[in-house]
Amino acid sequence: MIVSEIFLSIQGESTYAGLPCIFVRLAGCNLSCTWCDTDYARETDKGFELSIDEVFKETRKFKTRLIELTGGEPLLQPDAKSLAHRLIDEGYTVLIETNGSIDLKGLDDRIVKVVDVKCPSSGHGGSFLMDNLDSITGKDEVKFVIGDIGDYEYAKRFMDENIKDLTTNVLFAPVTPSLPPATLAEWILKDGIRVRLQPRLHHYIWEEDEKGR
């Protein structure tokens, strides 16, 4: 597989935010979101090739048992599913963050899927593969990155019409600095919707230009 980087950090998003986490960032993405903060992982020619065994060896260097496969878009690489399966068998809790446009079928049921639904300001509104709703379970998480009020209304409608009782782990993440977290919090409180406000914790810990953080 083509890997952009493997590193240990603090999980900055999802319901696992704040926990030490190993990140395996795979290179290559089929989307180019306007607010993407990992441009360096979009192209496979900027990554390096590792076998599943080699990736596994790198992850064993760290003490934590929480690991996330991310990108780019990790599910573009066929070996991502096999890697996740092996990591789970070895006792890791495995998260996989995916942009929602790639089929989720074939993933190990024990994986925690963090599935993006792209809002209009991303430039890829409507890219979500609706069949993926069949693969979302109660332990999985659905994330909307919110850039403006239009995105917010889009996310609310999508949640009401499609997520329903599939999972209660719904994340609304503000695009900063264009949308202050306080503004998004006010909208959520005003409408009384049951979602988790999800500022990116790692951006409060490290400087914006620190690669991999």
Secondary structure, DSSP 4 states (H G I P E B T S, - for coil): -EEEEEEEEE--SSTTTTSEEEEEEE---S---TT-S-GGGS-GGGSEE--HHHHHHHHTTS---EEEEESS-GGGSTHHHHHHHHHHHTT-EEEEEE-S-S--TTS-TTSEEEEE---GGGT-TT-S-GGGGGG--TT-EEEEEE-SHHHHHHHHHHIIIIITTS-S-EEEEE-TTTS-HHHHHHHHHHHT---EE---THHHHS-TTSTT-
